[in-house]
Amino acid sequence: MQTFFNPRSVAVVGASGKNLGHHVVLNLKAGFQGPIYPVNPNYPQIEGLRCYPAIDAIADPVDLAIVIVPAQTIPAVLEACARKGTRRVIIESAGFSETGAEGRALQARCDQIARLAGIRLWGPNCMGIVDVRRQHFFTFMHPNIRREGLLPGRISLVVQSGMMSAIFLAELARRGIGVAKACSIGNRADVDECDLIEYLAQDPDTDVIALYLESILRGRRFPELAQQAAKPIVLLKGGQSQAGAQAALSHTSSLAGNARLLRSVLCQAGVTMADSIYQMMDMANTLAMVPDLDPAGRVAIMTLSGGAGILACDALERGGLTIAPLAEQTRERLAQVFPAWMPPANPIDLFPAVAQRGRAVAFETALSAALADPNIDVVVIHFVAGIDAAVPDIRRMKTLADQRGKTLVIWLMGLAEGKRQFSEAARAAGIAVFDDATRLSECVAATVRFNHRKRALKVDPPPADLSEAAEVPPLSSCAPIWDEFDSKQLLRQWRIPVVEECIAADAAEAWAFALKMGLPVVLKGLSPGKAHKTEHGLVRLGITDQRRLQETFATLHQRMDGRGRILVQKQIAFEFELIAGFVRDDQFGACVMFGLGGVLAELEPDVVFALAPLDLAAALRLIGALRNRRLLEGFRGMQPLQQEAMAQLLVDLGRLGVSYPRIAQIDINPVVVSAGRPLAVDANVILTPEE
């Protein structure tokens, strides 16, 4: 990667005196300090530079070739690069896999030529590289975007789309956000987002990596790199509205869906997910400006408007942040400037204090007290700019906050020119500014999550060896869909707790088992190929006497036309239901799922996913990622879930699925929680068809 970003010399194959080939030459001349070699047999020179008929006609070494010629001619260009010894090529031309079957074949041919010659390919169908700090513009981006003034910063962009990279740069500059590097990677015949994450994670100019991707080529590698990265990664993922599997045979598969599984796996790996272009920009900017923040995320709000304080509280709490109670010493200091009729509280409404003591005294006292408060990590200042000439000393505010180890953020409103001047001063001082309380909350919450993860990585022991020492026994069946009994027999082999049950040949045997297990019992009809029994009327609960058992047995036998098996199961009293599963995803490979089970699994899915296999610490984090995790903690007097026992179940489930490559899905729904302990009472195993 180093040669792509810092070549000693660059050739432009397809340079010209107009259009895109001309843009590349102009952009290179604007900042690149090494030799530039235009290549085009139709020009003797371009922009005062000697022009060559082919790259292998250049006498001097060429580290990097930027290629912008018709797609059909590029295989010959790559062969010339191979002869020349140029081992880094950026193909900015379009007309490859994005155009259909012929384009895919052409791209594959280029990739084959490059691999045989030891050439790394960037693109095709991309806008190349921009390094704002070094003024390297290896791109056909319109020079006007460069001339507008791109601000150097600590954020590096990786953008799959070509034109979007230029739009991102223009918008970031307009919003006063600086950039280190921008990488447009297009079709990713070779170099992809994982290569760039590895490079940028070590880049001294980059503090935050922000990506816009429409797909992830190496779904397994991406979260692994994110998990290891010490720098924040913000991702805006396009195409999340596409459905996952079209015909799901299990809850686990239908609950996965491309978007839900992707977001969950990446969030578990520490990726900050964005939902829009501007949210991605603001999150990346906040993470760059606020590298360290106490993960407790306790917030104080300072405002001159009670209504603004209420709105800020609402937005911050929706984001999962805590409105901090003021310490006693803080309330005492505020009482010195507040009127006697108004006891200080958070939000700190300064209007009565300003009326009594003046703006400067009230503001200085409140800010100093909030920054000294041990209960507060972040101070949100709601400021209205341009109304009068009174503007706080922003640099001094930042210095005081840094001395106290606290974070300042501004919610800015007011007149246009006043806002512009205040924003520029605040950003120059290193304070993040927001137009909207909701966006402020989203970005501060993202920073809190990243810092929580960063601290957890420092204290967590290294993951245990997840490999199974014992030889894995063969699967007991090759049927594509296993019934509940066979599925739970496999779970039992892998130490996953399952309900007491048995298969009964007739009603008499079923009654004998029922007496042995204890009443009441459940009877289930296991019909071949029917994964969901309830929908087919094959589940009967609460059987407590022999006559009803006999009648139920006969009914189930009749419903299955005598072709299935009847399962007798001890009926378990439980507090609530969960779901656990394993799915082999096309993009991310083996994954474990956990969530709320029973009817809730389909009514309002609350499920999370992680790569499998996983260790106990990762399983506990997965459990804690549920939206409704309060249910697991003893909600309304219910006995809480024994989370370590549930985590061990997820660990064992992940090992089970990984150990058998033919297992496509395992669905355990529900996992009932009885006396705090998880117990599998229904399950299905689905295998991939044999080739």
Order of alpha helices (4+ residues) and beta strands (2+ residues): alpha-beta-alpha-beta-beta-beta-beta-alpha-beta-alpha-beta-beta-beta-alpha-beta-alpha-beta-alpha-beta-alpha-beta-alpha-alpha-beta-alpha-beta-alpha-beta-alpha-beta-alpha-alpha-beta-alpha-beta-alpha-beta-alpha-alpha-beta-alpha-beta-beta-alpha-beta-beta-beta-alpha-beta-alpha-alpha-beta-beta-beta
